[in-house]
Amino acid sequence: MHTWLAVHAWQFEKLVILDGTTDADYSSRVESQAKLYENVVYANERKLSVPMPVTDNTLRGLAWSLMPNASEALGHWIVVAHPDEFYLQRFSDLANQAEAQGANALSMNILYALPYANDRLHLEDGVQAAYQDFNILYRVRYCLSDYSFLENRMYKYESQDILWGNRHALTRPEHFPAMREANFTGWYVHYKLHNFDVGAVTSNGKVAHSTWSHIGSSADIYESLDDVHAKLCSTMVGELCRSVEPPCRMQIV
């Protein structure tokens, strides 16, 4: 979280962190990092009345309820951000380009980062190192070259009729009348790995502790640095950013 905040927190007028961790030591670390930023509001689910059922929409609705002066957000763009996602473009640039074409919603495409064998050997070292010294951007260096997936990440709160509901598997408000999707996408690098030890990847190359474990369908993806399915994330970011609009402005890999 400290890496993500250092890269992205400055872009937000207000940023709400809804922390779902149950480990008190870890959550206290996240809270201490959040307190370094005047624009950040921190809350842990353990100390809140979490609405039922627990879904993507109800949890994000809970985060929205923690937004100071949420009524003043009318007319502003809202970003649904996750701390394992590092965005290549500025949110303000994406919002401006979307508004120029009359859109009020924007999806983002993904460069999917996974740890190769030599990266995994050092992940455990990173866990043992000082918390402030662990930086996932340097620990996981390779991205899948042939994986594409769109995520709903930004919308303009232009009406109080835009409301969070109960739906799962939807990271945009369930009740969104007159939604107009932009005809372009933003981009981010997604470090989807929830356990940072060597054992997080099984002997046959599958991710053992990720909700997207089926991505690791081939041991070759992990074991061969020359595999056609992967490139250095820095190489892929460089290739992408030579043509993407709005331009990349975030230095993350």
C-alpha positions as CSV (number, residue, x, y, z in Angstrom):
1,M,0.0,0.0,0.0
2,H,2.8,2.4,0.8
3,T,4.1,2.1,-2.8
4,W,0.6,2.6,-4.3
5,L,0.0,5.7,-2.2
6,A,3.4,7.2,-3.1
7,V,2.6,6.7,-6.8
8,H,-1.1,7.6,-7.0
9,A,-2.5,9.4,-3.9
10,W,-1.6,12.9,-5.1
11,Q,-4.1,12.5,-8.0
12,F,-7.2,12.5,-5.8
13,E,-9.0,15.4,-4.2
14,K,-10.3,12.8,-1.7
15,L,-9.4,9.1,-1.5
16,V,-11.2,6.6,0.7
17,I,-9.4,3.4,1.7
18,L,-11.7,0.6,2.8
19,D,-9.3,-2.0,4.3
20,G,-10.7,-5.5,4.5
21,T,-7.7,-7.1,6.2
22,T,-8.2,-9.0,9.5
23,D,-4.6,-8.9,10.6
24,A,-4.3,-6.1,13.1
25,D,-0.6,-5.6,12.5
26,Y,-1.0,-5.3,8.8
27,S,-4.0,-3.0,9.0
28,S,-2.2,-0.7,11.5
29,R,0.6,-0.4,8.9
30,V,-1.9,0.6,6.2
31,E,-3.5,3.1,8.5
32,S,-0.2,4.6,9.4
33,Q,0.6,5.1,5.7
34,A,-2.8,6.6,5.0
35,K,-2.3,9.2,7.8
36,L,0.7,10.6,5.8
37,Y,-1.7,12.0,3.2
38,E,-4.2,14.8,4.1
39,N,-6.6,13.8,1.3
40,V,-6.9,10.2,2.4
41,V,-9.7,8.7,4.6
42,Y,-8.9,5.3,6.2
43,A,-11.4,2.8,7.6
44,N,-11.2,-1.0,8.3
45,E,-14.2,-3.2,7.7
46,R,-13.8,-4.8,11.1
47,K,-14.8,-1.6,12.8
48,L,-17.8,-0.8,10.5
49,S,-21.2,-2.2,10.0
50,V,-20.7,-3.9,6.7
51,P,-23.9,-4.1,4.6
52,M,-25.3,-7.6,3.7
53,P,-24.9,-9.3,1.3
54,V,-21.2,-8.5,0.9
55,T,-20.8,-7.8,-2.8
56,D,-18.7,-5.6,-5.0
57,N,-21.4,-3.0,-5.0
58,T,-22.3,-3.0,-1.3
59,L,-18.6,-2.7,-0.3
60,R,-18.0,0.2,-2.7
61,G,-21.2,1.8,-1.5
62,L,-19.8,1.5,2.0
63,A,-16.7,3.3,0.9
64,W,-18.8,6.0,-0.8
65,S,-20.6,6.6,2.5
66,L,-17.3,7.4,4.1
67,M,-16.5,10.1,1.6
68,P,-16.5,13.5,3.4
69,N,-19.1,15.8,1.9
70,A,-20.1,13.2,-0.8
71,S,-22.9,15.5,-2.0
72,E,-20.2,18.0,-3.1
73,A,-18.8,15.3,-5.4
74,L,-21.6,16.0,-8.0
75,G,-20.0,16.7,-11.3
76,H,-16.7,15.0,-10.3
77,W,-15.1,11.8,-11.7
78,I,-14.9,8.9,-9.4
79,V,-12.2,6.2,-9.7
80,V,-12.7,2.7,-8.3
81,A,-9.1,1.9,-7.6
82,H,-7.4,-1.2,-6.2
83,P,-3.9,-1.2,-4.6
84,D,-2.6,-4.0,-6.8
85,E,-3.3,-1.9,-9.9
86,F,-0.7,0.7,-11.1
87,Y,-2.2,3.1,-13.6
88,L,-0.1,4.4,-16.6
89,Q,-2.2,7.5,-17.3
90,R,-3.3,10.4,-15.1
91,F,-6.9,10.1,-14.1
92,S,-7.5,13.8,-15.0
93,D,-6.3,13.2,-18.5
94,L,-8.6,10.2,-18.9
95,A,-11.5,12.2,-17.5
96,N,-10.9,15.1,-19.8
97,Q,-10.7,12.9,-22.9
98,A,-13.8,11.1,-22.0
99,E,-15.7,14.3,-21.4
100,A,-14.6,15.7,-24.7
101,Q,-16.6,12.9,-26.4
102,G,-19.6,13.2,-24.1
103,A,-18.9,10.1,-22.1
104,N,-19.5,9.6,-18.4
105,A,-17.9,6.2,-17.9
106,L,-14.5,4.6,-18.7
107,S,-13.1,1.1,-18.7
108,M,-9.5,0.2,-18.5
109,N,-7.4,-2.5,-20.1
110,I,-4.7,-4.5,-18.3
111,L,-1.1,-5.5,-18.5
112,Y,-1.1,-8.6,-16.3
113,A,2.0,-9.0,-14.1
114,L,3.0,-12.5,-12.9
115,P,6.2,-13.7,-11.1
116,Y,8.6,-15.9,-12.9
117,A,10.7,-18.4,-11.1
118,N,13.7,-16.1,-10.5
119,D,11.2,-13.4,-9.3
120,R,9.5,-15.8,-6.9
121,L,12.8,-16.7,-5.3
122,H,13.2,-13.2,-4.1
123,L,9.6,-12.6,-3.1
124,E,10.1,-14.4,0.2
125,D,13.2,-12.3,0.8
126,G,11.0,-9.2,0.3
127,V,8.5,-10.4,2.9
128,Q,11.4,-10.8,5.4
129,A,12.7,-7.3,4.6
130,A,11.5,-4.1,6.3
131,Y,8.0,-3.3,5.3
132,Q,8.9,0.0,3.8
133,D,11.6,-1.7,1.6
134,F,9.2,-4.0,-0.2
135,N,8.2,-2.7,-3.6
136,I,6.2,-5.0,-5.8
137,L,7.1,-2.9,-8.9
138,Y,10.7,-4.2,-8.6
139,R,9.8,-7.7,-7.3
140,V,7.5,-8.8,-10.2
141,R,8.9,-7.8,-13.5
142,Y,7.1,-9.9,-16.2
143,C,3.7,-9.4,-17.8
144,L,1.6,-11.8,-20.0
145,S,1.8,-10.6,-23.6
146,D,-1.5,-12.2,-24.8
147,Y,-4.0,-11.5,-22.0
148,S,-6.7,-8.8,-22.3
149,F,-9.4,-7.9,-19.9
150,L,-11.5,-4.8,-19.4
151,E,-12.4,-3.4,-15.9
152,N,-14.9,-0.7,-15.1
153,R,-12.8,1.9,-13.2
154,M,-14.0,5.5,-13.7
155,Y,-17.4,7.2,-13.9
156,K,-18.7,10.8,-13.7
157,Y,-21.0,11.4,-10.7
158,E,-23.3,13.7,-12.7
159,S,-26.6,12.7,-11.1
160,Q,-27.7,11.7,-7.6
161,D,-29.6,8.9,-9.4
162,I,-26.3,7.1,-9.8
163,L,-26.4,4.7,-6.8
164,W,-24.6,1.7,-5.5
165,G,-26.8,-1.4,-5.2
166,N,-26.3,-5.1,-4.2
167,R,-24.9,-6.6,-7.4
168,H,-21.7,-8.6,-7.3
169,A,-19.0,-8.7,-10.0
170,L,-19.7,-5.1,-10.9
171,T,-17.2,-2.4,-9.9
172,R,-19.4,0.5,-11.2
173,P,-22.7,1.6,-9.5
174,E,-25.5,-0.8,-10.2
175,H,-28.0,2.0,-10.8
176,F,-26.5,4.1,-13.5
177,P,-29.1,5.8,-15.8
178,A,-27.9,7.3,-19.0
179,M,-24.5,5.7,-18.9
180,R,-22.3,6.7,-21.9
181,E,-19.1,4.6,-22.2
182,A,-16.0,6.2,-23.7
183,N,-14.7,4.8,-27.0
184,F,-11.2,4.3,-25.6
185,T,-9.7,2.7,-22.6
186,G,-7.2,3.5,-19.9
187,W,-4.3,1.2,-19.1
188,Y,-2.8,-0.2,-15.9
189,V,-0.4,-2.9,-14.8
190,H,-2.2,-5.4,-12.5
191,Y,-0.1,-7.3,-9.9
192,K,-2.7,-9.9,-9.1
193,L,-0.9,-12.1,-6.5
194,H,-2.2,-12.3,-3.0
195,N,0.6,-14.2,-1.3
196,F,4.2,-13.1,-1.6
197,D,6.1,-16.3,-0.8
198,V,7.6,-18.9,-3.0
199,G,4.8,-21.3,-2.1
200,A,2.3,-18.9,-3.7
201,V,2.9,-20.7,-7.0
202,T,2.6,-24.4,-7.2
203,S,5.1,-26.8,-8.7
204,N,3.1,-27.1,-11.9
205,G,3.1,-23.3,-12.4
206,K,-0.3,-22.4,-11.1
207,V,-1.0,-19.5,-8.8
208,A,-2.0,-21.1,-5.6
209,H,-3.5,-18.3,-3.7
210,S,-5.0,-15.9,-6.2
211,T,-8.7,-15.5,-7.1
212,W,-7.5,-15.6,-10.7
213,S,-5.5,-18.9,-10.4
214,H,-6.7,-20.1,-13.8
215,I,-4.4,-17.5,-15.4
216,G,-1.5,-19.8,-14.4
217,S,-2.6,-22.6,-16.8
218,S,0.8,-23.4,-18.0
219,A,4.0,-24.0,-16.1
220,D,5.9,-22.6,-19.1
221,I,4.4,-19.1,-18.3
222,Y,6.4,-19.1,-15.1
223,E,9.5,-21.2,-15.8
224,S,10.9,-20.0,-19.1
225,L,12.1,-16.4,-19.4
226,D,11.9,-16.8,-23.2
227,D,8.3,-17.9,-23.2
228,V,6.2,-16.3,-25.9
229,H,3.5,-15.6,-23.4
230,A,5.5,-13.1,-21.4
231,K,7.7,-10.0,-21.7
232,L,9.3,-7.6,-19.3
233,C,6.5,-5.3,-18.1
234,S,8.9,-2.4,-18.7
235,T,9.1,-3.4,-22.4
236,M,5.4,-3.8,-22.8
237,V,4.7,-0.5,-21.1
238,G,7.2,1.2,-23.4
239,E,5.6,-0.3,-26.5
240,L,2.1,0.6,-25.3
241,C,3.0,4.2,-24.3
242,R,4.4,5.0,-27.7
243,S,0.8,5.0,-29.1
244,V,-1.7,5.3,-26.3
245,E,-3.9,8.3,-25.8
246,P,-4.1,10.1,-23.5
247,P,-0.3,9.8,-23.1
248,C,1.3,7.8,-20.3
249,R,2.6,10.1,-17.5
250,M,3.1,7.7,-14.6
251,Q,6.5,6.2,-14.1
252,I,5.9,2.8,-12.5
253,V,8.1,0.2,-14.2
